[in-house]
Amino acid sequence: MLSIVQEEKISLLSDTVLYPEAAAFLRRLIYEQHSSPLPTAQIMGLLNIAHTSNYGQLRDYVIHQRDRNWPDSRRSAKVFYTELEKLLTQMQTKRLIEDFRLVTSGQNSQQAKQEMDELMAALALEFIQHLVAENMLLAEAQRNRR
């Protein structure tokens, strides 16, 4: 279970770091890699998984989506999940400990792994919530341009 200090720090990171990064992530995919926003059902499915799963299940879902045989018309989904998996991996392997400094020191390896999974689930949920909001804004902007 996360401490109150960890929850407060995640809330602060959500507003100051994760939100701008989520917006930049989607804008880079759409404007630089010429992807499309994800369909509403797809992005809401990701949000539902993030809400109901532990981090391992969320990661498995992202990898499954990345590895699906997407038709050419849905190439944007493959690009999205490929880039999301890279981002989550970097967040877990580097940023969680070095940048965000959320992991409690002095734990045995099993305690540390469990805490890291809980922290990643919380960080990923915050990030994905921002992705959903940004995806909806960008999808609406594209509809209005047509």
C-alpha positions as CSV (number, residue, x, y, z in Angstrom):
1,M,0.0,0.0,0.0
2,L,1.3,3.4,-0.9
3,S,2.1,5.9,1.8
4,I,0.3,9.3,2.0
5,V,3.6,11.0,1.1
6,Q,3.9,8.8,-2.1
7,E,0.3,9.5,-3.0
8,E,0.8,13.2,-2.6
9,K,4.0,13.1,-4.6
10,I,2.3,11.1,-7.4
11,S,-0.5,13.7,-7.4
12,L,2.0,16.5,-7.8
13,L,3.9,14.6,-10.5
14,S,0.6,14.1,-12.3
15,D,0.0,17.8,-12.7
16,T,3.6,19.0,-13.2
17,V,5.3,16.2,-15.1
18,L,2.9,13.5,-16.4
19,Y,0.3,15.9,-17.9
20,P,2.7,17.8,-20.1
21,E,4.5,14.6,-21.0
22,A,1.2,12.9,-22.0
23,A,0.2,15.9,-24.1
24,A,3.7,16.0,-25.8
25,F,3.6,12.2,-26.3
26,L,0.3,12.3,-28.3
27,R,1.2,15.5,-30.2
28,R,4.5,13.9,-31.3
29,L,2.7,10.8,-32.5
30,I,0.0,12.8,-34.4
31,Y,2.0,15.7,-35.7
32,E,5.5,14.2,-36.2
33,Q,4.7,10.6,-36.9
34,H,1.4,11.3,-38.7
35,S,-0.7,9.0,-36.6
36,S,-4.3,9.5,-35.7
37,P,-5.9,9.8,-32.3
38,L,-7.0,6.5,-31.0
39,P,-10.7,5.7,-31.5
40,T,-12.8,6.4,-28.4
41,A,-13.4,2.6,-27.7
42,Q,-9.7,1.9,-27.9
43,I,-8.6,4.7,-25.6
44,M,-11.4,4.0,-23.1
45,G,-10.4,0.3,-23.1
46,L,-6.9,1.3,-22.1
47,L,-8.3,3.6,-19.4
48,N,-10.5,0.8,-18.1
49,I,-7.6,-1.7,-17.9
50,A,-5.5,1.0,-16.1
51,H,-8.2,1.4,-13.5
52,T,-8.9,-2.2,-12.9
53,S,-5.6,-3.9,-13.2
54,N,-2.3,-4.2,-11.4
55,Y,0.7,-2.9,-13.3
56,G,1.7,-6.4,-14.6
57,Q,-1.7,-6.8,-16.2
58,L,-1.6,-3.3,-17.7
59,R,1.8,-3.9,-19.1
60,D,0.7,-7.3,-20.6
61,Y,-2.3,-5.5,-22.2
62,V,-0.1,-2.8,-23.7
63,I,2.3,-5.4,-25.1
64,H,-0.6,-7.5,-26.4
65,Q,-2.0,-4.5,-28.2
66,R,1.5,-3.6,-29.5
67,D,2.0,-7.1,-30.9
68,R,-1.4,-7.4,-32.5
69,N,-1.6,-7.8,-36.3
70,W,-3.2,-4.4,-36.9
71,P,-4.5,-3.7,-40.4
72,D,-2.9,-0.8,-42.3
73,S,-6.0,1.3,-41.6
74,R,-5.2,1.0,-37.8
75,R,-1.5,1.5,-38.0
76,S,-1.8,4.4,-35.6
77,A,-2.8,2.0,-32.8
78,K,0.3,-0.1,-33.3
79,V,2.5,3.1,-33.2
80,F,0.7,4.3,-30.1
81,Y,1.1,1.0,-28.2
82,T,4.7,0.6,-29.3
83,E,5.6,4.1,-28.0
84,L,3.5,3.7,-24.9
85,E,5.3,0.4,-24.0
86,K,8.7,2.2,-24.4
87,L,7.6,5.1,-22.3
88,L,6.3,2.8,-19.5
89,T,9.5,0.7,-19.5
90,Q,11.6,3.9,-19.2
91,M,9.4,5.1,-16.4
92,Q,9.8,1.8,-14.5
93,T,13.5,1.2,-15.1
94,K,14.9,4.7,-14.7
95,R,12.4,7.4,-13.7
96,L,10.6,5.7,-10.9
97,I,13.8,5.5,-8.8
98,E,16.2,8.1,-10.2
99,D,13.9,11.0,-11.3
100,F,10.8,10.6,-9.2
101,R,12.4,9.1,-6.1
102,L,9.3,7.3,-5.0
103,V,10.7,4.0,-3.9
104,T,11.3,3.4,-0.2
105,S,14.8,2.5,0.7
106,G,15.8,-0.4,2.9
107,Q,13.3,-3.0,1.7
108,N,14.0,-6.6,0.8
109,S,13.7,-7.4,-2.9
110,Q,10.2,-8.8,-2.7
111,Q,8.9,-5.7,-0.8
112,A,10.7,-3.4,-3.3
113,K,9.2,-5.2,-6.3
114,Q,5.7,-5.0,-4.8
115,E,6.1,-1.4,-4.0
116,M,7.4,-0.6,-7.5
117,D,4.5,-2.4,-9.1
118,E,2.0,-0.4,-7.0
119,L,3.9,2.9,-7.8
120,M,3.9,2.0,-11.5
121,A,0.2,1.2,-11.5
122,A,-0.5,4.6,-9.9
123,L,1.8,6.5,-12.2
124,A,0.6,4.7,-15.3
125,L,-3.0,5.4,-14.4
126,E,-2.3,9.1,-14.0
127,F,-0.4,9.2,-17.3
128,I,-3.2,7.3,-19.1
129,Q,-5.9,9.6,-17.7
130,H,-4.0,12.5,-19.3
131,L,-3.6,10.6,-22.5
132,V,-7.3,10.0,-22.7
133,A,-8.1,13.7,-22.2
134,E,-5.5,14.8,-24.8
135,N,-6.6,12.1,-27.3
136,M,-10.2,13.4,-27.0
137,L,-9.1,17.0,-27.6
138,L,-7.0,16.1,-30.6
139,A,-9.7,13.9,-32.0
140,E,-12.2,16.7,-31.7
141,A,-9.8,19.2,-33.3
142,Q,-9.3,16.9,-36.3
143,R,-13.1,16.5,-36.6
144,N,-13.5,20.3,-36.6
145,R,-10.9,20.7,-39.4
146,R,-12.9,18.5,-41.8
